[in-house]
Amino acid sequence: MKVENKVLPNENQINGFLKNPEIGPISMVNLLKYKDLAIYEDGRDSNLTGEEAYGLYAAEVVNLVKKYGGEFVFAGKVNRLMLGEVEDLWDSIAIAKYPSRKAMLDMTMDPEYQKIHIHRDAGLKGQLNIETI
């Protein structure tokens, strides 16, 4: 099994998500891997770790998830692998529940979301984002 963390979905993944926007409720399982140091695309100086930069995003996205009818179900740091094998463990796991794919999509298009996304990009090395219904 190949496991590859990414920051953005590929075209097939986006098209699959957009195909049936009314599917829901959905829960998104986020397996997160952070950069050692945050790197901002706008070139700003930062001595934040990747986790700290992502934390700035996470603190705000909680409110946006609620605004679009969703909720955070769980968030925590990965401690160890209990079963199975992977080459490199993720740093954190977060699970968010949305009323539909459309609600999640609408949230990502919100100007407030676009404003905070810079912290996600600065801190996140990659992730797996698993949709469950």
C-alpha positions as CSV (number, residue, x, y, z in Angstrom):
1,M,0.0,0.0,0.0
2,K,1.4,3.4,-1.0
3,V,0.8,6.2,1.4
4,E,1.6,9.8,0.2
5,N,0.7,12.9,2.2
6,K,-0.5,15.9,0.1
7,V,-1.5,19.5,0.9
8,L,-4.1,19.7,-1.9
9,P,-6.4,17.2,-3.6
10,N,-5.7,16.2,-7.2
11,E,-8.2,16.8,-10.0
12,N,-9.8,13.3,-9.7
13,Q,-10.3,13.8,-6.0
14,I,-11.9,17.2,-6.5
15,N,-14.2,16.0,-9.2
16,G,-15.3,13.0,-7.1
17,F,-16.1,15.4,-4.2
18,L,-18.1,17.7,-6.5
19,K,-20.0,14.9,-8.2
20,N,-22.7,14.5,-5.5
21,P,-22.6,17.7,-3.3
22,E,-25.7,16.7,-1.4
23,I,-24.2,13.5,0.0
24,G,-24.1,13.8,3.8
25,P,-23.6,13.9,6.6
26,I,-19.9,13.3,6.0
27,S,-17.1,13.1,8.4
28,M,-13.6,14.0,7.3
29,V,-10.7,12.2,9.0
30,N,-7.6,14.3,8.8
31,L,-4.2,12.7,9.3
32,L,-1.8,15.6,9.6
33,K,1.9,15.9,9.2
34,Y,3.5,19.3,10.0
35,K,6.6,21.0,8.6
36,D,9.4,21.4,11.2
37,L,9.3,25.2,10.6
38,A,6.4,27.2,9.1
39,I,7.1,28.5,5.7
40,Y,4.8,31.3,4.5
41,E,4.2,31.8,0.8
42,D,4.2,35.6,1.2
43,G,7.8,35.4,2.5
44,R,7.0,36.7,6.0
45,D,9.5,36.1,8.7
46,S,8.3,33.5,11.1
47,N,9.8,31.5,13.9
48,L,6.7,29.4,14.3
49,T,6.9,25.6,14.0
50,G,4.7,24.0,11.4
51,E,2.4,22.8,14.2
52,E,2.1,26.3,15.7
53,A,1.2,27.8,12.3
54,Y,-1.4,25.1,11.7
55,G,-2.7,25.8,15.2
56,L,-3.5,29.4,14.1
57,Y,-5.6,27.9,11.2
58,A,-7.2,25.3,13.4
59,A,-8.3,27.9,16.1
60,E,-10.2,29.8,13.4
61,V,-11.5,26.9,11.3
62,V,-13.4,25.5,14.2
63,N,-15.8,28.5,14.0
64,L,-16.2,28.2,10.3
65,V,-17.1,24.5,10.6
66,K,-19.8,25.5,13.1
67,K,-21.0,28.4,10.8
68,Y,-21.7,25.8,8.1
69,G,-23.5,23.4,10.3
70,G,-20.6,21.1,11.2
71,E,-18.8,20.1,14.3
72,F,-15.4,18.9,15.4
73,V,-15.7,15.4,16.7
74,F,-12.1,14.7,17.7
75,A,-8.6,16.2,17.6
76,G,-5.5,14.8,19.2
77,K,-1.8,14.2,18.8
78,V,-0.6,10.8,17.5
79,N,1.3,9.0,20.2
80,R,2.2,5.7,18.6
81,L,1.0,3.1,16.2
82,M,-1.0,0.3,17.9
83,L,-1.6,-1.9,14.8
84,G,-0.1,-2.1,11.4
85,E,2.9,-0.4,9.9
86,V,3.7,2.9,8.2
87,E,7.0,4.4,7.4
88,D,6.3,7.7,9.1
89,L,3.5,8.4,11.6
90,W,1.3,11.5,11.3
91,D,1.6,14.2,14.0
92,S,-2.1,14.8,14.7
93,I,-5.5,13.5,13.8
94,A,-8.7,15.6,13.5
95,I,-12.2,14.6,12.6
96,A,-14.8,17.1,11.5
97,K,-18.4,16.3,10.6
98,Y,-20.3,18.3,8.0
99,P,-24.0,18.2,7.1
100,S,-23.0,17.6,3.4
101,R,-20.2,17.8,0.9
102,K,-21.7,21.1,-0.2
103,A,-21.5,22.6,3.3
104,M,-17.8,21.7,3.4
105,L,-17.3,23.2,-0.1
106,D,-19.1,26.3,0.8
107,M,-16.9,26.7,3.9
108,T,-13.8,26.5,1.9
109,M,-15.1,29.2,-0.5
110,D,-15.9,31.6,2.4
111,P,-13.6,34.7,2.4
112,E,-12.9,34.1,6.1
113,Y,-11.6,30.6,5.3
114,Q,-9.5,32.0,2.4
115,K,-7.9,34.4,4.9
116,I,-6.8,31.8,7.4
117,H,-5.7,29.2,4.8
118,I,-2.3,30.8,4.6
119,H,-1.5,29.3,8.1
120,R,-2.6,25.9,7.0
121,D,-0.3,26.0,4.0
122,A,2.6,27.4,6.0
123,G,2.5,24.7,8.6
124,L,1.2,21.6,6.9
125,K,3.7,19.3,5.2
126,G,0.9,17.0,4.0
127,Q,-2.1,15.0,5.1
128,L,-4.5,12.2,4.3
129,N,-8.1,13.4,4.3
130,I,-10.5,10.5,4.4
131,E,-14.2,11.1,3.7
132,T,-16.6,8.8,5.6
133,I,-20.4,8.6,5.4
